[in-house]
Amino acid sequence: MTLTVCVYFRVYFSGLVGLLLILTAEARVGNSSESHLCTESKECLLYDLVCKNDDYEVRHYDSVKWVSTDEECYFMDKATYIAFRRLFKYITGSNKAGVNIDMTAPVTVKIEEKKKMWASSVFTISFLLPSDYQMTPPQPTDEKVYFTETPDMKVYVRSYGGWMMSLASSVNSMLLKRQLDNVQATYNKDYHYAVGYDSPMKILNRHNEVWYMVEGEPVCPTSS
């Protein structure tokens, strides 16, 4: 009798833990109605606002999974064009399950901080996996496509409108770095993210961001 009860509770507890893990994985990939940033996709990457001032904000993101690919180029624009098409094929059936996967927002581009002016860089472009595929996404058929997972993290965020082109992204990353350095904030200086929320078909009210990962305690004075 005692053994039966122990087995029952072990199975029950294991199932409960599994359910909690699934809920946790889906918790921060949610309905786009919960975010003003996502206007075209069903699901969006959700976050908690830590603090905000006139120059930037600090956000907290839970760990989530992405489908990613790398492209080495001199300019982000060309790398993004090539990589976007590769990832789009994955979500439109070029995967081992042959399933179509809903597009989400945002799309991120991980950019190395260049040490030399005219050196090429490896850009990592990522699509956020929808909540239904956060745990078990279908395997890619293209060997250049793989899965990544961003950690539980805080990021410094600067927002801007228009199109996420190389020049605009570079200018805004430079401005954000200057603002962070002015307040002696510590952040990862090896790379940053260019982040886009809109499809090419959207013309007005576009939204883009630059992210730097916080190191240590975030600094967010009311004015800088």
C-alpha positions as CSV (number, residue, x, y, z in Angstrom):
1,M,0.0,0.0,0.0
2,T,2.8,2.4,1.0
3,L,4.7,1.6,-2.2
4,T,1.6,2.2,-4.3
5,V,1.0,5.6,-2.7
6,C,4.7,6.5,-3.3
7,V,4.5,5.5,-6.9
8,Y,1.3,7.5,-7.4
9,F,2.7,10.6,-5.9
10,R,5.9,10.3,-7.9
11,V,4.0,10.0,-11.1
12,Y,1.7,12.8,-10.1
13,F,4.6,15.1,-9.1
14,S,6.5,14.3,-12.3
15,G,3.4,15.2,-14.4
16,L,2.9,18.4,-12.5
17,V,6.6,19.4,-13.0
18,G,6.3,18.6,-16.7
19,L,3.1,20.7,-17.0
20,L,4.8,23.6,-15.2
21,L,7.8,23.4,-17.5
22,I,5.5,23.6,-20.5
23,L,3.6,26.5,-19.1
24,T,6.9,28.3,-18.3
25,A,8.2,27.7,-21.8
26,E,5.0,29.2,-23.3
27,A,4.5,32.0,-20.8
28,R,6.7,34.6,-22.5
29,V,5.7,33.7,-26.1
30,G,2.2,35.0,-26.0
31,N,-0.7,36.5,-27.9
32,S,0.3,39.6,-29.8
33,S,-2.7,41.4,-28.2
34,E,-0.6,41.6,-25.0
35,S,2.1,43.7,-26.7
36,H,1.8,47.0,-28.6
37,L,4.9,46.1,-30.6
38,C,3.5,43.2,-32.5
39,T,0.8,44.2,-35.0
40,E,1.1,41.6,-37.8
41,S,1.8,38.2,-36.1
42,K,-0.4,36.0,-33.9
43,E,2.3,35.6,-31.2
44,C,5.0,37.9,-29.9
45,L,7.9,37.8,-27.5
46,L,6.6,39.2,-24.2
47,Y,8.7,41.0,-21.5
48,D,8.6,42.7,-18.2
49,L,9.6,46.4,-18.1
50,V,12.3,46.9,-15.4
51,C,12.7,50.7,-15.9
52,K,12.6,53.4,-18.5
53,N,13.9,56.9,-19.3
54,D,13.9,59.3,-22.2
55,D,16.9,57.5,-23.9
56,Y,16.4,53.8,-23.4
57,E,14.5,51.1,-21.3
58,V,15.5,48.0,-19.5
59,R,13.5,44.8,-20.1
60,H,13.5,41.4,-18.6
61,Y,13.0,38.4,-20.9
62,D,12.5,34.8,-20.0
63,S,14.6,32.1,-21.7
64,V,13.0,31.2,-25.1
65,K,14.0,29.2,-28.2
66,W,14.6,30.4,-31.7
67,V,15.3,28.9,-35.1
68,S,18.5,30.5,-36.4
69,T,21.0,30.6,-39.2
70,D,24.3,32.3,-39.8
71,E,25.5,34.3,-42.8
72,E,28.9,36.0,-43.2
73,C,28.8,39.3,-45.0
74,Y,30.3,42.8,-44.9
75,F,26.8,44.4,-44.4
76,M,23.8,43.4,-42.4
77,D,21.4,44.1,-45.2
78,K,22.7,41.4,-47.5
79,A,23.1,38.9,-44.7
80,T,19.5,39.5,-43.5
81,Y,18.1,39.1,-47.0
82,I,19.8,35.7,-47.5
83,A,19.2,34.3,-44.0
84,F,15.6,35.5,-43.9
85,R,14.7,33.5,-47.0
86,R,16.4,30.4,-45.5
87,L,14.5,30.6,-42.3
88,F,11.2,31.4,-44.2
89,K,11.6,28.1,-46.1
90,Y,11.9,26.3,-42.7
91,I,8.6,27.8,-41.4
92,T,6.8,27.2,-44.7
93,G,7.3,23.4,-44.8
94,S,11.0,22.8,-45.4
95,N,11.3,20.8,-42.1
96,K,11.3,17.1,-41.4
97,A,7.7,17.2,-40.2
98,G,6.6,19.1,-43.4
99,V,4.5,21.5,-41.3
100,N,3.8,25.2,-41.7
101,I,4.7,27.3,-38.7
102,D,3.2,30.7,-38.0
103,M,5.5,33.7,-38.3
104,T,6.2,35.5,-35.0
105,A,7.8,38.7,-33.9
106,P,10.4,40.0,-33.5
107,V,13.1,38.8,-35.8
108,T,16.6,39.3,-34.3
109,V,20.0,39.8,-35.8
110,K,23.0,39.1,-33.6
111,I,25.8,41.4,-34.7
112,E,29.4,41.1,-33.7
113,E,31.1,44.3,-32.6
114,K,33.6,44.9,-35.4
115,K,37.2,45.2,-34.5
116,K,38.2,46.3,-38.0
117,M,36.4,48.8,-40.2
118,W,36.2,46.7,-43.4
119,A,36.2,43.2,-41.9
120,S,33.3,40.8,-42.7
121,S,31.1,39.6,-39.8
122,V,29.0,36.6,-39.1
123,F,25.4,37.6,-38.6
124,T,23.0,35.3,-36.8
125,I,19.4,35.8,-37.8
126,S,16.7,34.2,-35.7
127,F,12.9,33.7,-35.8
128,L,11.1,33.2,-32.5
129,L,9.5,29.8,-32.3
130,P,5.7,29.9,-31.5
131,S,4.5,28.6,-28.2
132,D,3.3,25.3,-29.7
133,Y,6.9,24.6,-30.9
134,Q,9.0,25.9,-28.0
135,M,9.4,22.5,-26.5
136,T,9.6,20.2,-29.6
137,P,10.2,22.2,-32.9
138,P,10.4,20.1,-36.1
139,Q,13.9,19.4,-37.2
140,P,15.3,21.4,-40.1
141,T,16.1,19.8,-43.5
142,D,18.7,22.5,-44.2
143,E,22.0,21.9,-42.3
144,K,22.5,25.6,-42.1
145,V,19.4,26.0,-40.0
146,Y,19.6,25.2,-36.3
147,F,18.0,26.0,-32.9
148,T,19.2,28.5,-30.3
149,E,18.0,29.5,-26.9
150,T,18.4,32.9,-25.3
151,P,18.9,32.9,-21.6
152,D,16.8,34.5,-18.9
153,M,18.2,38.0,-19.4
154,K,17.9,41.8,-19.0
155,V,18.6,44.0,-21.9
156,Y,19.1,47.7,-22.6
157,V,16.7,48.7,-25.5
158,R,16.8,51.7,-27.8
159,S,13.8,52.0,-30.2
160,Y,13.6,53.7,-33.6
161,G,11.3,53.9,-36.6
162,G,11.7,53.4,-40.3
163,W,13.6,50.5,-41.8
164,M,16.1,48.2,-40.1
165,M,19.0,48.9,-42.5
166,S,22.7,48.7,-41.7
167,L,23.2,52.5,-41.4
168,A,20.2,53.1,-39.1
169,S,21.1,50.1,-37.0
170,S,24.7,51.2,-36.6
171,V,23.8,54.8,-35.7
172,N,21.3,53.6,-33.1
173,S,23.7,51.1,-31.6
174,M,26.3,53.8,-31.3
175,L,23.8,56.2,-29.7
176,L,22.8,53.5,-27.2
177,K,26.4,52.7,-26.3
178,R,27.1,56.4,-25.8
179,Q,24.1,56.7,-23.5
180,L,25.1,53.6,-21.5
181,D,28.7,54.7,-21.2
182,N,27.6,58.2,-20.0
183,V,25.8,56.6,-17.0
184,Q,28.6,54.0,-16.4
185,A,26.3,51.1,-17.2
186,T,28.0,47.7,-17.7
187,Y,26.9,45.6,-20.7
188,N,28.1,42.9,-23.1
189,K,30.4,44.7,-25.6
190,D,31.2,41.7,-27.8
191,Y,27.9,41.8,-29.7
192,H,24.4,43.4,-29.8
193,Y,21.1,42.6,-31.4
194,A,19.2,44.4,-34.2
195,V,15.5,43.7,-33.7
196,G,12.7,44.2,-36.1
197,Y,9.0,43.7,-35.6
198,D,7.4,44.4,-39.0
199,S,7.1,42.7,-42.3
200,P,8.4,44.4,-45.5
201,M,4.8,45.0,-46.5
202,K,4.2,47.4,-43.6
203,I,5.1,51.0,-44.7
204,L,4.0,53.3,-41.8
205,N,4.6,53.1,-38.0
206,R,7.4,50.6,-38.2
207,H,9.3,49.7,-35.0
208,N,12.9,48.5,-34.6
209,E,15.2,48.2,-31.7
210,V,18.8,47.8,-30.6
211,W,19.6,45.5,-27.6
212,Y,22.6,45.3,-25.4
213,M,22.7,42.6,-22.7
214,V,22.9,43.9,-19.2
215,E,25.8,42.8,-17.1
216,G,25.5,43.3,-13.3
217,E,22.7,45.5,-12.0
218,P,20.9,47.6,-14.7
219,V,21.4,51.4,-14.6
220,C,18.4,53.4,-15.5
221,P,18.5,57.0,-14.2
222,T,15.4,59.2,-14.8
223,S,17.4,61.5,-17.0
224,S,20.8,61.0,-18.7
